[in-house]
């Protein structure tokens, strides 16, 4: 299996992609009213900086979102009917003109996508790892002027158009992309409390801080949940390339847009690490499944079906054709990377079920 991964230095408000050319969008945009992104939004629209300087928070908030709206316009054009858009975003808290409040980015983006004909689907909350159990906002130990801390972000999920995507009956690329029963139960929960940092970093801490990159686990799960082998995923806010990295590990095609060329160069320096990462991700999923099987058996339950490629028990018939791929070769191409994937068959798992 081969996949292609295009990385373009450019403005996602004007995507040079054909209509209906991607099946999935997974991205994390700059969050309006987070100070890290003030300069970027002000460069995109000087009215943002003017509003902040004047202490007009609502005007700044709306002007920032107006720039994101132009990207959402493009997504509605390039995403196939029934395609899914997953937008990772956090709300912001900020004091402007001596007034502290929350700025609900997630609610504003839901409204924007609904206005463009997308159907909002149930979303996901994930809790960000924190190094302190004593974070606090406010006035000490007495009421009433303390504030709840924001330690979660939203993965907003939208479907383009009114109907789900259709596949030919028994489509191999869809059934090979199945997930395990226990993965479904964990991934399709509306609360992810088990995201613990990143599987691996392909960039230095300074670049990562500047990009505010989210953990690799998040786009990897979303790719597995909402796409099949052969699909193309778009990230219009590419950053350090977390979505592209997840797409390579998941055996999907990808295209990303990034304004800052430095992020693309940093990714190029470390892309050779992706092959090992793809193997470790596949191995972890199979080892986690074997642990699940052992726990079920310890409770006196035998699983009825078996996976065809790995000779491990599975819960349902839909899991029988599940297949993982690892990176065999990655080569630079004029637009990015071309990746050759081979079936993943680790010693001790493939052909040696319990």
C-alpha positions in Angstrom: 0.0 0.0 0.0 1.2 3.5 -0.8 0.1 6.8 0.6 1.0 10.4 -0.3 1.5 13.3 2.1 1.5 16.8 0.7 2.7 19.7 2.7 2.1 23.2 1.4 3.4 26.5 2.8 0.4 28.7 2.2 -2.8 30.3 3.5 -5.7 27.9 4.3 -8.2 30.7 3.6 -7.5 29.9 -0.1 -6.9 26.2 -0.5 -5.6 25.1 -3.9 -7.5 21.8 -3.7 -10.2 20.5 -6.0 -13.9 20.4 -4.8 -14.8 17.1 -3.0 -11.1 16.0 -2.8 -10.8 15.0 0.9 -12.7 12.6 3.0 -11.8 13.9 6.5 -10.5 17.0 8.1 -8.6 16.8 11.4 -7.2 20.1 12.7 -6.5 22.3 15.7 -6.8 26.0 14.7 -5.2 28.9 16.6 -7.6 29.7 19.4 -9.1 33.2 19.4 -8.5 35.3 22.5 -5.5 33.2 23.5 -2.6 35.7 23.7 -0.2 33.3 22.0 -2.2 34.0 18.7 -2.8 37.7 19.0 0.0 38.6 16.6 -1.1 36.1 14.0 -4.7 37.2 14.0 -3.5 40.9 13.9 -1.4 40.2 10.9 -4.4 38.5 9.2 -6.6 41.4 10.1 -5.3 44.6 11.7 -8.7 45.3 13.1 -8.0 42.5 15.6 -5.1 44.4 17.1 -7.0 47.7 17.1 -9.9 46.1 19.0 -7.6 44.6 21.6 -5.7 47.9 22.1 -9.1 49.7 22.5 -10.2 47.1 25.1 -13.1 46.0 22.8 -13.0 42.2 23.6 -16.2 41.2 21.8 -15.1 42.9 18.6 -11.7 41.3 18.7 -13.2 37.9 19.4 -15.5 38.2 16.4 -12.8 39.5 14.1 -10.5 36.6 15.0 -13.3 34.1 14.2 -14.1 35.9 11.0 -10.6 34.8 9.8 -11.3 31.2 10.8 -14.7 31.4 9.0 -12.9 31.9 5.7 -11.1 28.5 6.3 -14.4 26.8 7.2 -15.8 28.1 3.8 -13.0 26.3 2.1 -13.6 23.1 4.1 -17.2 23.0 2.9 -16.0 23.1 -0.6 -13.2 20.5 -0.5 -14.8 17.9 1.8 -16.9 15.2 0.2 -20.6 14.8 0.9 -20.8 12.8 4.1 -17.2 13.6 5.0 -16.3 14.4 8.6 -14.6 17.5 10.0 -13.0 17.2 13.5 -12.0 20.5 15.0 -9.9 20.4 18.2 -10.4 23.7 20.0 -10.2 25.2 23.5 -12.1 28.0 25.0 -10.2 31.1 26.3 -10.2 33.0 29.6 -8.8 36.5 29.5 -8.9 39.9 31.2 -9.6 42.7 28.8 -10.3 46.3 30.0 -10.2 45.0 33.6 -13.0 42.4 32.9 -12.3 38.7 33.2 -14.4 36.3 31.3 -14.5 33.1 29.2 -14.6 33.3 25.4 -16.5 30.2 24.1 -14.6 29.3 21.0 -16.2 26.0 20.7 -19.8 27.5 20.6 -18.8 30.0 18.0 -17.3 27.3 15.8 -20.4 25.1 16.1 -22.5 28.0 15.0 -20.1 28.7 12.0 -20.2 25.1 10.8 -24.0 24.9 11.1 -24.4 28.1 9.1 -22.4 26.4 6.3 -24.7 23.4 6.1 -22.7 21.0 8.3 -24.5 18.7 10.7 -23.0 18.9 14.2 -22.5 15.5 15.7 -21.8 14.5 19.3 -18.5 16.0 20.3 -15.7 14.9 22.6 -14.1 16.5 25.7 -10.5 15.5 26.5 -8.8 16.5 29.7 -5.3 18.0 29.2 -2.6 16.5 31.3 -1.5 18.8 34.1 1.5 18.7 36.4 -0.3 20.3 39.3 -3.4 19.3 41.3 -3.5 22.7 42.9 -4.2 25.0 39.9 -6.5 27.8 41.0 -8.0 31.0 39.5 -9.4 33.5 41.9 -9.3 34.8 45.4 -8.1 32.0 47.7 -10.2 29.9 50.0 -13.3 32.0 50.5 -16.3 32.6 48.2 -17.5 33.8 45.8 -14.8 35.1 43.5 -12.8 32.0 42.4 -13.1 30.5 38.9 -13.2 27.0 37.6 -9.9 26.2 35.7 -10.1 25.3 32.1 -8.3 21.9 31.8 -10.2 20.4 28.9 -10.5 21.0 25.2 -13.2 20.1 22.7 -13.1 17.9 19.6 -16.0 19.2 17.6 -17.3 16.7 15.0 -19.3 17.7 11.9 -20.7 15.9 8.9 -20.8 17.7 5.6 -24.3 17.3 4.1 -27.2 15.3 5.4 -26.1 11.7 4.7 -23.3 9.4 5.8 -20.7 8.3 3.2 -21.5 5.1 1.4 -19.1 2.2 0.4 -19.5 -0.8 -1.9 -20.7 -3.8 0.0 -17.9 -5.6 1.9 -15.4 -2.9 0.9 -11.9 -4.3 1.8 -10.4 -1.0 2.6 -13.1 -0.3 5.1 -13.1 -3.6 6.9 -9.3 -3.7 7.1 -9.6 -0.4 8.8 -11.8 -1.8 11.6 -11.0 -1.0 15.2 -11.2 -3.5 18.1 -14.4 -3.7 20.1 -12.8 -2.3 23.2 -11.2 0.5 21.2 -14.7 1.5 19.9 -16.0 1.7 23.5 -13.1 3.9 24.6 -12.8 6.1 21.5 -16.5 6.8 21.0 -17.0 8.0 24.5 -17.7 11.7 24.8 -15.1 12.1 27.5 -11.4 11.2 26.9 -9.6 11.1 30.2 -6.8 8.7 29.1 -4.9 11.0 26.7 -1.5 11.2 28.3 1.0 13.3 26.4 2.3 12.5 22.9 3.4 9.1 21.6 6.5 10.8 20.1 7.7 14.2 19.3 9.2 15.0 15.9 10.1 18.6 16.8 11.9 20.6 19.5 10.1 22.0 22.5 10.4 25.6 21.2 8.6 24.9 18.0 6.0 22.7 19.8 5.3 25.5 22.2 4.9 28.0 19.4 2.5 25.7 17.6 0.5 24.6 20.7 0.5 21.1 19.1 -2.0 18.6 20.5 -1.0 15.0 21.4 -0.6 12.6 18.5 -3.0 10.2 20.2 -5.9 12.6 19.3 -5.6 12.8 15.5 -4.6 9.2 15.3 -7.8 8.1 17.1 -9.9 10.4 14.9 -8.3 9.1 11.7 -9.1 5.5 12.8 -12.7 6.5 13.8 -13.7 8.5 10.8 -11.7 7.3 7.7 -10.8 4.2 5.8 -7.7 3.1 4.0 -7.3 5.1 0.8 -9.0 8.2 2.3 -7.3 11.6 2.3 -7.2 13.8 5.5 -6.7 17.5 5.4 -5.2 19.7 8.2 -5.5 23.4 7.2 -3.5 24.4 10.4 -0.6 22.0 10.0 1.8 23.3 12.7 4.4 20.7 13.5 2.7 18.1 11.4 0.9 16.1 14.0 -2.0 15.1 11.7 0.4 14.1 8.9 2.3 12.0 11.4 -0.9 10.3 12.5 -1.9 9.8 8.9 1.3 8.0 8.1 1.0 5.7 11.1 -2.7 5.0 10.2 -2.0 4.4 6.5 -4.1 7.3 5.2 -3.2 10.0 2.7 -2.8 13.6 3.9 -2.5 17.2 2.9 -1.5 20.1 5.2 -1.3 23.8 4.9 1.1 25.9 7.1 2.0 29.6 7.0 5.4 29.2 8.7 8.0 27.4 6.6 10.1 26.7 9.7 7.6 24.1 10.9 7.9 22.2 7.6 11.7 22.2 7.8 11.7 20.9 11.3 9.4 18.0 10.3 11.8 17.1 7.4 14.7 16.8 9.8 12.9 14.1 11.9 10.7 12.3 9.4 13.1 9.3 9.4 11.7 8.4 12.8 8.2 7.7 11.5 8.9 4.1 10.5 9.7 3.1 14.1 6.7 5.1 15.3 4.3 3.3 13.0 5.5 -0.1 14.2 5.2 0.9 17.8 1.7 2.2 17.3 0.5 -1.0 15.7 2.3 -3.1 18.2 0.7 -1.2 21.1 -2.8 -1.7 19.7 -2.3 -5.4 19.3 -0.7 -5.8 22.7 -3.5 -3.8 24.3 -6.0 -6.1 22.6 -4.2 -9.2 23.9 -4.4 -7.8 27.4 -8.1 -7.2 26.9 -8.6 -10.8 25.7 -6.7 -12.1 28.8 -8.9 -10.0 31.1 -12.1 -11.4 29.5 -10.8 -14.9 29.8 -10.0 -14.3 33.4 -13.6 -13.4 33.9 -14.6 -16.7 32.3 -15.6 -15.4 28.8 -14.3 -16.7 25.5 -14.4 -14.5 22.4 -16.4 -16.1 19.6 -14.5 -14.8 16.5 -10.8 -14.7 15.4 -8.9 -12.0 13.4 -7.8 -13.5 10.1 -4.4 -11.8 10.0 -3.2 -12.0 13.6 -4.9 -15.1 14.9 -6.1 -13.4 18.0 -9.7 -13.6 19.3 -12.0 -10.7 18.6 -15.5 -9.8 19.9 -17.4 -9.3 16.6 -17.4 -10.5 13.1 -16.6 -7.0 11.8 -13.2 -7.2 13.5 -12.1 -10.3 11.7 -10.4 -8.6 8.7 -8.7 -5.9 10.8 -5.2 -5.1 9.4 -2.4 -2.9 10.5 0.4 -1.5 8.3 3.9 -0.2 9.1 6.1 2.1 7.2 8.5 0.2 5.0 9.9 3.2 3.0 9.4 6.9 3.0 10.7 9.1 0.2 10.5 12.8 -0.5 8.3 13.9 -3.5 7.9 17.3 -5.1 4.9 18.0 -2.9 5.9 16.2 0.3 6.3 12.5 0.9 5.5 9.2 -0.7 5.2 6.3 1.8 5.3 2.5 1.1 3.4 0.5 3.8 3.8 -3.2 4.4 1.5 -5.4 6.5 2.4 -5.4 10.1 3.3 -8.9 11.5 5.2 -8.7 14.7 6.9 -11.7 16.3 4.8 -13.1 19.1 1.5 -11.9 17.8 0.9 -12.8 14.2 0.1 -16.5 13.8 0.6 -17.3 17.4 -2.7 -16.6 19.1 -3.4 -17.8 22.6 
